[in-house]
C-alpha cells in the first residue's frame, strides 16, 4: 500500500468516532509529530511559500480503558464480591477505567456496588448437589437458560468492546456459556482475556483429574492472555502444588490476597443500621458464607456460652434452608445476648467491628480476617470439597488463625475459645502478602501497554 494512502487512513481514523487501537493511536501521534516538525522547518525557510491559515485539527484524547468482568453466580457471593472489590480498586487507582460487570441479577442487586460501575445482569442459575444445573427462578430448561445467558453475555461484550475481559474462576463459564464469546474475542484479536483464580481450588488430585477432561487446560492455553492468582505463593503455590500449569506458566501472575479494607468505602452505608443496633461492648461474630452447609456451626455458636460483656451475632447467609434458619432463630431466643441475621449486604463493617470471629474458611472470609488482623477460629468445610480445609491448615501453620475440625465442633469447644485469653491479634498483613488490589492495576497496565499510578511489584510463577 502506498505511504500516502496509509497516512490518509490514519488521519481519517483520528477524525472518526470509532475507537482506535493502542497501536493506531501511537501511529497517529507519530504522524502529528511529523506534521508539526515539517511545519517548523517550513516556517524557518524563507523559500517555503506560506500556507493559508487553517484551524488546527481536533485530536481526541486516548479512550479510557474498558474493563468487563464476569461472575457466574450459581452459589455463594464470593465471585461477584471479588470482582466488585477489584472494580472498586481499579476505579480508584488512577486508571479511570470504565467498568461493566456481568453477574446474576439477584446477586448484583443484593450487594453494594462501587461507584461508577455498571452491570449487565443474567437470569439466575442454581448448581445442584450432584453438579447439575437448573434455572433458579425461570420455568425453562437448564440448556435454554445457558443459551439465553450466553447470548446476553455475547451481545453485551460485542456492544461494550472491552479492552480487558476478566473472568472469575471458570474459564469457560457456567455450563460453558462463555465458549462462543471467547471464540469471537480470539478472532477479533482486540480484547485481552484474563482468568482470575483464588489460590486454593481443590485438592491436587481432583484438580488434575477434572482439568484434564473438562477443557480448562485448553481454555487457559487458547483463550486467555493472563492468569491472575489472588494469593500468596508463600502460603499456597498452585503452580507447584497442582502441576497442571506447565503449558501456561508464563501467563501466571500472583497478585497477593485481596485486601478487604477498601470495601468499607462503598459498603459502610448499608451496614450502618446493623452497627447502630449493636450494644456497646465486645462482639463475637459467626459467619457461615452463603449458609447452605453452615447450620451446624451456626447452631453450635448460638448454644455456646459467651463471655461477659460480649454480644454474639450470627449471619446465616441467604442459602441456609428456611427450616434450619427458623430452628436457629428459635434457639437464639433463649440467649438474650445472641442475635441472628439472615443476610447482610456486606460483612466487612461487621468484621471490622468484631473482636473475635468464628467462621468457615471460604476465600473472601479468610481475606477479611487477614485484612483486618482479627482473632479467628475457622471451622472449614472438609467434605466433599477440601478447599477450605487446605487453606485453613496452611494459615494455621503460619500462626495466623486457629482451626477446629468439623468433627470436633461442639458448643463447649466454641465457648472455650471465646473465653480464652488470646493475647494480641496476629500481625497478618506483615506475614502474608495482601497487596492484590494495589498490584492488579499494574497488571492491567501491562496488558494494555499503558502506565497508571505506581503499584506494588508483580510476582511471576516460578
Residue pairs with C-beta under 8 A, 6 or more apart in sequence:
7 31
10 24
10 27
10 28
10 31
11 28
11 31
13 20
13 24
13 28
14 20
14 28
14 31
14 32
14 57
14 59
14 60
15 57
15 58
19 63
19 161
20 28
20 63
21 190
22 62
22 448
22 449
22 450
25 62
28 59
32 59
41 48
42 48
42 51
64 96
64 97
64 98
65 95
65 96
65 97
65 98
65 163
65 164
65 444
65 448
65 450
66 97
66 98
66 99
66 100
66 160
66 161
66 162
66 163
66 164
67 87
67 90
67 97
67 98
67 99
67 100
67 162
67 163
67 164
67 165
67 166
67 444
68 99
68 100
68 101
68 102
68 156
68 157
68 160
68 162
68 164
68 165
68 166
69 83
69 86
69 87
69 99
69 100
69 101
69 102
69 103
69 165
69 166
69 167
69 168
70 83
70 102
70 103
70 153
70 165
70 166
70 167
70 168
70 173
70 178
71 79
71 80
71 82
71 83
71 101
71 102
71 103
71 104
71 107
71 168
72 79
72 104
72 125
72 168
72 169
72 170
72 173
72 174
72 177
73 79
73 80
73 103
73 104
73 107
73 122
73 124
73 125
73 174
74 104
74 125
74 126
74 127
74 133
74 174
75 126
75 127
75 290
75 292
75 319
76 289
76 290
76 292
76 319
76 362
77 107
77 110
77 111
77 290
77 364
78 289
78 362
78 363
78 364
79 168
79 169
80 101
80 103
80 104
80 107
80 108
80 111
81 111
81 346
81 364
82 168
82 196
82 198
82 230
82 258
82 363
82 364
83 101
83 103
83 166
83 168
83 196
84 101
84 111
84 112
84 113
84 114
84 117
85 258
85 260
85 262
85 263
85 437
86 166
86 196
86 258
86 437
86 440
87 99
87 101
87 114
87 117
88 114
88 117
88 262
88 263
88 265
88 266
89 262
89 437
89 438
89 440
89 441
90 97
90 99
90 440
90 441
90 444
91 97
91 99
91 114
91 115
91 116
91 117
92 262
93 438
93 441
93 452
93 453
93 455
94 441
94 452
94 453
95 441
95 444
95 445
95 452
97 444
99 114
99 116
99 117
99 118
100 117
100 118
100 119
100 120
100 156
100 160
100 162
101 108
101 113
101 117
101 118
101 119
101 120
102 119
102 120
102 121
102 122
102 153
102 156
103 119
103 121
103 122
104 121
104 122
104 123
104 124
104 125
104 136
105 121
105 122
105 123
105 124
106 124
106 136
106 137
107 124
108 119
108 121
109 121
110 318
110 343
110 345
111 345
111 346
112 266
112 267
112 269
112 270
112 345
112 346
113 119
113 266
114 266
115 266
120 152
120 153
120 156
122 149
122 152
122 153
123 135
123 136
123 137
123 138
123 145
123 148
123 149
124 135
124 136
124 137
124 138
125 133
125 134
125 135
125 136
125 142
125 145
125 146
125 149
125 174
125 175
126 133
126 134
126 135
126 136
127 133
127 174
128 134
132 142
133 142
133 145
133 146
133 174
133 175
134 142
135 141
135 142
135 144
135 145
138 145
140 148
142 175
146 174
146 175
146 176
146 177
149 174
149 177
150 173
150 177
150 178
150 179
150 180
150 181
153 173
153 177
153 178
153 181
154 180
154 181
154 184
157 165
157 181
157 184
157 185
157 191
158 184
161 190
161 191
162 191
163 190
163 191
163 192
163 447
163 448
164 191
164 192
164 193
164 194
164 444
164 447
164 448
165 185
165 191
165 192
165 193
165 194
166 194
166 196
167 173
167 178
167 193
167 194
167 195
167 196
167 224
168 196
169 196
169 197
169 198
170 178
171 178
171 195
171 215
171 216
171 219
171 220
171 223
171 224
172 178
172 179
172 182
172 214
172 215
172 216
172 219
173 179
173 181
176 215
182 193
182 219
182 223
183 223
185 191
185 193
185 223
186 222
186 223
192 225
192 226
192 447
192 448
193 223
193 224
193 225
193 226
194 224
194 225
194 226
194 227
194 228
194 447
195 220
195 224
195 226
195 227
195 228
196 227
196 228
196 230
197 227
197 228
197 229
197 230
197 238
198 229
198 230
198 231
198 363
199 229
199 230
199 231
199 232
199 235
199 236
199 238
199 257
199 363
199 391
200 231
200 236
200 238
200 363
200 387
200 390
200 391
200 394
201 207
201 238
201 242
201 387
202 210
202 385
202 386
202 387
203 386
203 387
203 390
204 241
204 242
204 243
206 385
207 242
207 244
208 242
208 243
208 244
210 216
211 217
211 244
212 244
217 244
217 247
217 248
220 227
220 245
220 247
220 248
220 251
221 247
221 248
224 248
224 251
225 251
225 447
226 251
226 253
226 443
226 447
227 245
227 248
227 251
227 252
227 253
228 253
228 255
228 440
228 443
229 238
229 239
229 252
229 253
229 254
229 255
230 255
230 256
230 257
230 258
230 363
230 436
231 238
231 254
231 255
231 256
231 257
232 254
232 256
232 257
232 432
232 433
232 434
233 239
233 240
233 254
233 459
233 462
234 432
234 433
235 394
235 395
235 398
235 432
236 390
236 391
236 394
237 462
238 245
239 245
239 249
239 252
239 461
239 462
240 462
245 252
245 461
249 461
250 461
252 460
252 461
253 443
253 458
253 459
253 460
253 461
254 433
254 458
254 459
254 460
254 461
255 435
255 436
255 439
255 440
255 443
255 458
256 433
256 434
256 435
256 436
256 439
256 456
256 459
257 366
257 367
257 370
257 371
257 432
257 433
257 434
257 436
258 367
258 434
258 436
258 437
259 367
259 371
259 429
259 434
259 435
259 436
259 437
259 438
260 348
260 351
260 364
260 367
260 368
260 371
260 372
261 348
261 352
261 371
261 372
262 437
263 346
263 348
264 348
264 349
264 352
267 345
267 346
267 348
267 349
268 349
270 345
270 346
271 344
271 345
271 346
271 348
271 349
271 350
272 349
274 341
274 344
274 349
274 350
275 349
275 350
275 353
278 311
278 313
278 353
279 311
281 309
281 310
281 311
282 307
282 309
282 310
282 311
282 355
282 356
283 310
283 311
283 313
283 350
283 353
283 354
283 355
283 356
284 301
284 306
284 307
284 310
284 311
284 312
284 313
284 354
284 355
284 356
284 357
284 358
284 418
285 313
285 315
285 350
285 351
285 353
285 354
285 356
285 357
285 358
285 359
286 297
286 298
286 301
286 312
286 313
286 314
286 315
286 357
286 358
286 359
287 314
287 315
287 317
287 347
287 357
287 358
287 359
287 360
287 365
288 294
288 295
288 297
288 298
288 314
288 315
288 316
288 317
288 320
288 359
288 360
289 317
289 359
289 360
289 362
289 365
290 317
290 318
290 319
290 320
291 298
291 316
291 317
291 318
291 319
291 320
291 325
292 317
292 319
292 320
292 321
293 381
294 316
294 317
294 320
294 360
295 320
295 321
295 324
295 328
296 406
296 409
297 358
297 359
297 360
297 379
297 406
297 409
298 314
298 316
298 320
298 328
298 340
299 327
299 328
299 331
300 409
300 410
300 411
300 413
300 414
301 312
301 314
301 338
301 358
301 411
301 414
302 312
302 314
302 328
302 331
302 332
302 335
302 338
302 340
303 331
303 335
303 411
304 312
304 411
304 412
304 414
304 415
304 418
305 411
305 415
305 418
305 419
306 312
306 335
306 337
306 338
306 415
306 418
307 418
307 419
310 337
310 355
310 418
311 337
311 338
311 339
312 335
312 337
312 338
312 339
313 338
313 339
313 340
313 341
313 350
314 328
314 332
314 338
314 339
314 340
314 341
315 341
315 342
315 343
315 344
315 347
315 350
316 325
316 328
316 340
316 341
316 342
316 343
317 342
317 343
318 342
318 343
320 328
320 342
325 340
325 342
328 340
329 340
332 338
332 339
332 340
344 350
347 368
348 368
351 357
351 368
351 369
351 372
351 374
352 372
354 374
355 374
355 375
356 374
356 375
356 376
356 377
356 417
356 418
356 422
357 369
357 374
357 375
357 376
357 377
358 376
358 377
358 379
358 414
358 417
358 418
359 365
359 369
359 376
359 377
359 378
359 379
360 378
360 379
360 380
360 381
360 388
361 378
361 379
361 380
361 381
361 388
361 389
361 391
361 392
362 388
363 391
366 378
366 391
366 392
366 395
366 401
367 434
368 374
369 376
369 378
369 400
369 401
369 428
370 395
370 400
370 428
370 429
370 432
370 434
371 428
371 429
371 434
373 425
373 426
373 427
373 428
373 429
374 425
375 422
375 425
375 426
376 401
376 402
377 401
377 402
377 403
377 404
377 414
377 417
378 388
378 392
378 395
378 396
378 401
378 402
378 403
378 404
379 403
379 404
379 405
379 406
379 409
380 388
380 389
380 391
380 392
380 403
380 406
381 387
381 388
381 389
381 406
382 388
382 389
382 405
382 406
392 401
392 403
393 403
395 401
395 432
396 402
396 403
398 431
398 432
399 426
399 431
400 426
400 428
400 431
400 432
401 426
402 417
404 413
404 417
428 434
433 459
435 456
438 455
438 456
439 455
439 456
439 457
439 458
440 455
441 452
441 453
441 455
442 452
442 455
442 456
442 457
442 458
443 458
444 452
445 451
445 452
445 455
446 458
